[in-house]
Amino acid sequence: MSESAKSKTMRHIKLDKGADGVAILTLDNADESMNVVSAEWLEDMNAAIAELRDDESVTGVIIVSGKKAFMAGADLKLMVAGYETMTPKDAFAFSQKATAMHRALETMGKPVACAMNGLALGGGFELALACHHRVLSDDPRAVVGLPEVNLGLLPGSGGTQRLPRLIGRKKGLDLLLSGRSVAPKEALELGLVDEIAPIDQLVDKARQWLATNPPAERIWDVKGYAIPEMRGMIVPEVAMDYSIGVAQVAGKHGYNYPAPAAILSCVFEGLQLPMDKALSVEGKYFAKLLTDPVARNIIRTTFISKQAAEKGARRPEGVPKSEVKKLGVLGAGMMGAGIALVAAKAGIDVVLIDRDTATAAKGKGYSEKVFGKAVERGKMPQDKADSALAHITPTDDFALLDGCDLVVEAVFEDMGIKAETTQKAEAVLPESAVFATNTSTLPISELAKASKRPDQYIGLHFFSPVDRMGLVEVIMGEQTSDETLAKSLDFIAQIRKTPIVVNDAQGFYTSRVFRMFIFEGAAMLEDGVEPARIENAAKAAGFPIGPLALLDEVTIDLPVKILKDAEGKDGNLYTIERGGKVLDRMLELGRGSRKAGAGFYEYAEDGSKHLWEGLGTEFPVSDDQPDQEELKKRFLYSQANETAQCLEEGVLETAQDADLGAILGWGFPLWTGGTLSYIDTIGIAEFAKEASKLAGNYGARFAPSKWLQDRAAAGTPFYPPIKAG
């Protein structure tokens, strides 16, 4: 054999044939830092498989990666484009290309092992499943799995059929419906991989397996192969499991997410068929999901827009990168303690200040508690926890702020207290330091008047609990400089949060639109809608919690106080059109929150709760109850319309910020992709038409502005259409 025949390099693949008959196929994407599925990669793989199949000197194949990880799935931008550029027929053909490649690999008559040096997810793990033997690196970061359900999709190149055949229907469905990633030891226990080994022994282990002269035929291609599921609903336990599965999917995901139901149907139908027919069934379900707006919405906002934001999509150009080495946190309450925690975890030295050292130490205690639990659960080594805690210095001495690169003030929501704190801190801070205030409603430009350097003053609105909530709403004041914005975004990247950037206005963006959800719940109660119907409609729409339960959690006092404080002020946007009487009455009754022991719900000592029976007396229920779809529409339209007004007024500058803020900030339903994606999904003209109808029935808060109506008339969506090709 000539040297050229022994080694061959394609664009994304390298093929080396050894004298021992073992060929090494190396995945090494020429365009990306990660191996991904693409049309060009598929061409290379098909060419390599054909060559290996026809070369009699090759007796076995080992697939390895030239990257730090093994392989990810398909390009997500291509998945988003699929909704607009593909018909279901096109999408089916698209899925069948990868499916055919995997099928060719496992049926070429030669045993194939894959040596996975790092994570293998989505299409990457589907490739591994098509191999006859899988060896995985014994590294906690080397996870495997099929996360497509979290994208609104299903594995489209064999995952729904090989996985349950390999490890069993129950375990397979659990992984397919959860989309969770599995670490090496569990992967071995479940049967997802055949061996785990140190990274430097992976290829040797694969060679050892090939040396046993293993069969090159998969069990499902052996004549006479049968599993109980192939008899469908005739087997009682199988019938019962699937019946329960339908209820579980509906209970967990509701009816807004087509992917879980499609996965369940795909497995049920596919396991009754021979593999090739089953793969065709899978492809048809995949095509249906890929051309559904839900998958487009989820992928675009929670992956593409999120990653872009985290990589600096809104960062001003021309400003040098910065790093916060020392951070000041003013206020050691819930927010301040959480900010100190995430900063310390990122290796930043934190000066945590409160009125006295004992109070500041209590704030540090929050980190001790969180890190302690992480250590107990094996999610964090003790030395790492100790190191992070050592970064936090609790104190009441403002002099320790000297040398801070950035300060986050998180004191009580009061203009006077914040002004006093700002001045005390700036007396010590270096002139180059950025001063950020954590506030959900107070105007940044007004707060900045207390600063000697208003161009270095900015709003950083964290969400509680800070260590679990990923969003930070960055608020630009009238004088905030681009350099201050850039430094703030660099800090947010350091602590691994997701930023959106908005302009100063009453309530900014998230607080302003979030109020529409809780106020709409109060308005419905005032309109005579049954309380349980209100809560159920919100959850049916996809919100994690009903508005009445949420009001109990945030306390009714807070929105009422904001409403009262804003009354009579010029340009006041923080108003309530309907439902105010409900909030006032609840406070009169002493039922202001869960924390106070009573609200819209009754709270038992064992932690259970139920809607307060007195609601029907205080707010009489109408004989004529609206259907659930009407109530869902009221929740969704009121928030979407308010978001459009924020964009019109310049509070928001991009649709991406709007949708990220909605999904990550207050839990707008994920299936929509966010408030503006929701409008685009309905169609802007249809939305404006329906919003006008709602305004006529329920109030001006639903009325589309002239700007939105003009946009609807012109057919201008919030996201530009994607052109095919």
N, C-alpha and C positions, 0 to 999 in steps of 0.2 A: 504494500500500500504506500502510495506517495505521501510526502509530508502534507501536501495540500489537501489530500483526502482525509488525513488524520485530524486536521484542525480547520474549522471554517467559522468565519465571523460574519454574522448578519447585522442588521442595524441594532436590534434589541436583544440578540441572542448570540452566544458563542457555543460552538459544538466541537468537543474534543473526543476523539475515538482512541481508546487505549489498546495496547497490544494484547491485553487480557480479555478483550471483547466487551469491556465496559465503556460506555460513552457517557461523558459528562456534558449535560446541557445546562449552560449558565445563563440565567435571566439577568440582563443588565441594560435597563432602559437608557437609551442614548439621550433622551430629552428631559427626563425627570430624575429627582433624587430617590424616587420610589418606583418599583416595578408596578405598572398599572396595565389594565386591559385596554387595548386600543386596536383599531383596524390593522395598523402596521404590525403590531405585535402578533396578532392572530395569523397574519400572512407568514411571518417568520416561523411561528410555531408549526403551522401546517406543513411548511417546506421541510422543517427539521424532522417532523414525525414521519413524513413520506420517505425521507432519506434513510432514517434509522430503520424503518420497516423493511426497506428493500436491500439494505446492506447485510449480507449473510455473515459478515465478520462480527457484527454487533450482536451480543447475546443478552445484554441488559443495559438499562439506562438509569442514571442518577441525575435528578434535577436539583440544581443549587442556585443560589442567588449571589450576584456580584454587588449587592447593596447591603446596607446594615440590617434591613428587614428582608423577609422572604418576598412577600408580594401583597399588595392591596387589591382593591377591586377596580371597577371601571372609573373613568374620569367623570366626576360628578357634574361638571359643566355639560358634558354630553347627555347625562341623564335629564338635566333641566331642559335642555334643548329638545329632548325627545317629545315632550308634551306638545310643543308648537310645530315641530318640523316633521313628525312621524304620524302616519296613520297606524291603526292597530296592526295592519298587514305588514307595514314597514318595521314596526317594533318587534313583531314575531320573527321576521327574517333576521333582524339584528341579534336577537337572543339565540337564534339557531346557529349562527356562525360560531359562537363560543361553545355552544353545546356540541356541535359537530366536531370541533377540534378536540374537546375532552373525550368524546366517544372514540375518536380515531386513536387517541393516546392509549386508552385502556383496552382497545381491541386489536392493537397492531401485532399481537402475538409475541411480544417480548416484555418481560417483567420490568416495571418502572418503579423506582423508589424516589422519594423526594426528601432532601435533607434541608429542613427548615431552620435557618440560622436566626430568624427573628419572627416578628408577627406575620401571620397569614390570615387575612380577613377578607370576607366577601368573595370576589372572584379569585383571589389568591388561595383561599382555602378550598374553593370548588376545584381548582386545579389539583390541589393536594388530594382531595377526595377521589379524583379520577386516577390517581396513582395507585399501584398495588401495595405499596408499603410506605409508611410515613414515619420519619424520624425527626423529632423536635428538640431544639436546644433547651437544656434545663436551665432556663433563665426566666424569672417572673415576668419580664417584659415581652417574652416570646409567646404572646397570646394567639389563640386561634378562635375562629367563630364566623358566623354568618349574620351580620348586623343589619341586613337589608330591610327588615321590618321597621327599623327605626328611621328609615328613609322613605317609608311609604311604599316599599317595593317588596319583592320576594327574590330569593336567589334564582337567577334566570338561566343558569347553565349547569343544571344537574343537582344543585344543593338540596332541593326539597325531596329528591328521589334517592340519591345515594346515602344521605345522612340517616334517614330512618331505616333503610335497608341495612346499613352498617352497624348501627348501635341500638336499633329498635324504635318502634313508633313513638312510645311515650317519651323517652329521653330525647329523641329527635325533635318532636314537636315542642318540647320545653325550650330547646335551644333556638329553634326557628321562630317561635312566637315571642321569646324574650329578646332575642338578638344579642344576648350577652356574650362577652369575650371570656374565654376559658384559659386559665394558666396551665403550664405544662403538666403538673402532677395530676390535676383533675382531668385534663385531656386524656392522659394515659388511662386513668381509672374508668372514664366513660367509653373508651375505645375509639376516641377521635384520632389518636395516633397509636402507632404500634410500639414505639420506643422513645425514651427521652435520654439525652446524653449531653455531656459537655460539648460546647460549640466546636472544639477542635477534634472531636471524635465522630461528628455526624456522618461524614463521608465514609469513614472506616466502617461504621455500623451498617450503613447502606450496602457497602461492598460485601460485608460478611453475610448479609441477608441474600444478596444476589448469588453468593458462592454456594448457597444451599440448593441451587437449581429450582427455585420456586415456580409454581404455575403462573402463567401469564393470562389466566382467565379469571374474571371476577365471578363471585359466587352467583350473582343474579343472571349471569350468562350461561351457567351450567344447566344442561338439559334436566328437567324435572324440578328445578328450583321452585319452592313454594313457601309462603309465609301465611299465617292465619288471616292477615289483612286482605289477601287475594280473594278471599271468599266474601269480602264486603260485610254487609250487615247480617249475614247468616250466623256469624259467631257472636253469641250473646255479649261476651265481655268487650269485644271490639265495638259492637253497636252501642253499648252503654258508654264506653269511653268517648266515642265521637259525639254522642248526645250531650254528655257533660261538657265536652270541649266547646261545643257551640255556645252553651250558656256561659262558660268561663270567658270566652272571647268577647261576647256581648257585654258581660259584666265589667270586664276590665277596660275595654276599648270603646264601648258604646257603638254607635252606628255611623260615626263620622270617618272612621279609618277603614278603608277597604282591604288593606294588606293582610291583617291577621285572619280575616274570614277567607281571603283568597288562599292563604297558606294552608289553612285547615282543609279547605276543599281540594286543593292541589294534592296534598298528601293522601287524603281519603280516596280520591279518584285514581291517582297515580299508582298507589300500592296494589291496586287490583289488576294492573296491566303489566305486560312485558316492558322492559326498560325503555326501548326506543319509543313506544307509544306513550309511555309515561312522561318522557322528556318533551314530547310534543304537547301534552296537556300542560306541563309546566310553562312552556313557552307562550302558550295562549293566555294563561293567567298573568304572566309577566308583562306581556304586551298590553293587556287591559290596564294594568296598574301604571305602566310607564306613560301611557297616554291619558292618564287621569290627572286633574289639577292638584290633587292632594299630594302626590309624590313630588311634583314640581314645587309646590309651595314649601313643603318641609325641607327639601334639599337646598333650595335657593336661600332660604332665610337662615336655617340652623347650621348649615355647613358652609356654603359659598360666602354669604354675606358675613357670617360670624368670623370665618377665617380671615376674610379681607379686613374686617375691623380690627382684629387682633394683630394683623400684620402692618397696620398703620394706614388704612385707606383714607382716614380723615386727618392724618398728620400733615401739617404744612411743610412744603418743600423748602430746602435751603437752610434748615435749622439743624445744626450738628446734634447727633445722638447724645443723650444724657443718661446718667444713672444716679439714682438716689442711694447714697450710702448711709445717710443718717436722716431719720424721719422723726418729726415731732407730731405727737397726737395729743390734742388738747381736749380733755374730757374722757374719762375712763368708764363711761356708762356702756350700755349694750353695743352701741355703734362704735365708739372709740375702742373698746376692748376687742371687737371683731377686726377692726382695721389694724390694730397693733398685732393681732395674731397672724393675719395673712402676710403682713410685711415681715415679721420675724421669721415666718416659715420660708420666705424668699431670701433670707439671709441679710436683711436690712436691720441696722441698729435702730431701735425705737426708744424715744424718750416719751413715756406715757405720763401725762400731767393731769392732776385733778386738785381739788381744793385742799386736800391733805394727803400725805403719803399713804396712809391706811386705805383711803378710798382708791388711790391709784393702784395700790397693791392688790386690791380686790379685783380691779380690772385685769391685772395680769393673771389673777387666779382663774379667769375664764380660759385663758390659753393653757394653763396647767391642767384644767379639767378636760379640755378637748384633746390635748396631746396625750394625756393619760389614758383616755378611752381608746385612742388610736393605737397606743402601745399594747394595751390589753387585747385588742382584737387582731394584733399582728400586722397592722397596716403601717406601722411606723416603728423603727428600732429605737430603743431607749436613748442611745447616744445622740441620735438625730433630734429627738424631742428635747433633750437637755441642751443641745446646742442652740435650738430655736428659742427656748425660754431665756437663755443667757443673753439674747439680743434685746430683751425688753427691760428697760430701767424705769420702775415706777417712782414718781417723785411729785413734789408740789413746788419745785424750784424752777422757775422760768429761765434762770441763768443757764441751765443745762441745754437749752435750745441752741446755744451758740454752736455754729458749725453745721446746723441742719440744712439739707438741700431743699427740703420741702416740709411744710407743716399742713396737717389736716386738722381743722378745728371741728369738733363734734360736740359742742356744748348745747345747752338747752335752746329750743327754738324761740329765741327772743332777741329782737334787734339790739337792744341795749346791752345785754350780756355778751352777745357776739362781738359788738363793737369794742367793749372793754377788753375782751380777751385778745382781739386782734392787736390792739395797741400795746398791750403788755408783751405779747410775743414779738412784735416787730421791733421793740426796743432792744431786743437781744439778737434777733436773727441776722445772718449775713445779708447784705444788700441784694445778693443774687438769688436768694431763696424765693421759691414760689409759695404763696399762701392760698390754701384751698379751704373752703367751707363746705361741710357736709350738711346740706339742708334739702328738704323736700319741697318747700314752698316759698321761702323768703327770697325776695328779689336780690340777685347777685350785685347788680349795679348800685343798689341802695346800700347793701352791706359793705361794698368796696369803698364807700365814702369815708369809712373809718380807717382806711389804709393809707399809709404814706406812699405806697406804690400800687395804685389801682390797676396798672397795666400787668402787674404780677399777681393779681387776685383772680381766682377762678372758683367755680362751684364743682365739687365732686360729690354727687349724690350716690352714696352706697345704699344697698338694699339689705334688709335684715332677714336672717342672720348673715353677716358679711362673709363668714367662712363657707357658707353653702350657696349663697346667691352670686351668680357670675357677672351680673351687669353693673356697670358704673355709668351713670348719666353725667356727662361733662357739660357744664353750663358756662357759656361765654358771656361775660359781662360786657357792657358797652365799651370799656377801655381795655379789656383783656387782650394781650398781645399774642401774635402767632407763636412766639418763642415760649410763652407760658403754656399755651395749648400743647405744643410739642413736648415740653418737659412733663406735663401732666400725663399725656398719652404714653410716654416712655415709662413713667412710674406704673401706670396701669398694666402695661405689658410685663413689667418686672414681677408684679404680684399675680400675674396670670388671670386677669379679669378681661371682660369684653366691654369696650367702650362704645357709647353712642355720643355724638356731639350735637348739642342743641343751643339755641340762643335764648337769652334771658327774657322771661315773661312770667306772668303770674302763674304759678303751678308748673312752670316749665312745660315739659311734655308728659312724662309718665304720671305725675300726680294729677295733672289736669284731666287726662283722659280716663285714668283709673276711677276718678270720682263718678264718671258716667255709669260705671257698672254698679257701684253700691247705691247710687242715687236712683238708678232705674229700678232696683229692687224695692226701695222705699216707695217710689212712685206707684209701682204695681200694687203694693199693699194698700196705699191710699185709694187706688182705683177699685179696690174690692176683690183683688185676685187672692185665691187661697194661698196661704203662706207656703204650704208644702209644694204647691204647683209652681210657685216662684223658684224655690230652691231646686226642684227637679228639672225645670226647664233650663236653668243655668248649667247644671251638670250635664244635661243631655246635649247642650250646645258644645260642650267640651271644656268648660271652666272647671278648675280643680275643686272649687268650693262655691256654695251658693252665696248670694250677696248678703243675706241676713246673717248667716254664720260668719261671714267675713267682717261685717260691721261689728259683730260681737268681739272679734279678735283685735281689730284695729282700735276699738272703742268708739262709740258714737260721739263722745265728747270732742274727739279730734277734728273730724270734718265740720262739726257744728261750730267749733271755735274758729276754724279757718273761715267759714262762711260769715260769722259775726264780725271778725276782724276786717274782712274785705268790704263789708257793707259801706256804701257811700263813697268809696274811693274811685277816682277817675279811672276809666278803662277797666273796671272790675270784671274779670272773666270768671271768677270763682263763684258761680251762682247755682241755685237749684230751682228748676222750673216747677217741679212737683215732687212731693215726698217730704218736704221740710216739716210739715205738721206731724208726720210719723216720728221723725227724729226728735223733735221737741217734746212730743208726748212721752216717748220712751225715757227721756231724761227726767221728765217730771215724775214719772213712776219709779225712778231710781233703778231703772234697768238699762244701764249704759254700756255694759261690757261683760265678757266672760270673767275678766280679772276681778270685776266688782261682784261677781257671783250670780248675776242675772242680766239677761238681755233679751233678744228675740228667742233665745233658747233657755231652757232650764238645765242646770248642770248638777249632776249627782256626784256624791262623794267618790264613787268608783270610777269617775272619769267619763261616764256615759252622758249623753245629752239628748233632749228632744225639744221640738218647738213648743214654746210657751202656749198653753191652752187659752190664756187670756187674750191672745192676739185677735181672735175672732170677735171678742166683745169690744175691744178698743177700736178695731178697724173692721167693721162689718163686711162680711163676704157677700159679693154680688151673686144673685141667682144665675146670671148668665156669665159663665166662665169661658175665657178665650182658650183656643187650643194651644198645644205646646209649641207648635211651629211659629205662631204669632209671637209668643213670649220670647222664644229664642231669637227671633228676628229683632225684637226690640233691644235686647242686650247687645247683639252684634252691630246693628246699624247705628245705635247711639254712639258707640265708641269709634266706629269707623268714620262716621261723619265728623266727629270732633277732631280726629286725627287729620282728616283732609283740611279742616280749618287751620290746624297748626302748621301744615305745609304751606297753605295759602298765605298765612301771616308771617312766614319766615322763621317761626319758632323751630321748625324742622327744615332741613335743607335737602335731605335725601329720603327716598322711600325705604332704603335699606335701614337707616337709623330708626325710622318709624316702626318697621316690622320687627327688628331686633328688640327694641324697647318694649313692644307689646308682648312678645313671646317670653322674653327673659325677665321683664320687669314686673308684670302683674298677672301673668298666666293667661293671656289671650289664647284661645284654642290653637294648638299646634297645627291642626289640619288646615287651618286657614292660611298659614304662613305669616300671619300678622294682619293688622288692620287695613293697610293699603293693598296687600295681596288679596285680602278678602274682597275688596271692591273690584279689583281686576278680575278675580275669579267669577264673580257674578256678572261682570261686564259693567263698565262705568255708566253707560246709558241706562241699563236696567236698574242699577243701584240708585241713580238720581230719580228715576221714575217712582220706584218703590219708597224711597226716602220721603218724597213729597206726599205720598199717600199716608205714610206713618205720621208725618207732621200734621196732616189734616185730622187724623184720628186721636193723636196723643200729645201733640205740642211742638213748639218751634225748635226744640233741641234736635229734631230729626230733619229739619228743613235743609236741603242742599243750598249752598250759597250760589250766587250768580257765577262766580269763578268755577265752581264744580259743574254747574249746569252747562256753562260754555265749553268746558273740557269734555263733558259728556256728548254735547252736540257735535264736537269735532272728532269724537271717538279717540281721544288721547288718553291712553292708560298711564298708570304710574310707573310701570316698567316697560321699556321699549320692546316691541316684538322682536323675536329672534328669527333671523332669516335662514332658510334651509341652505345647507351646504357651507 
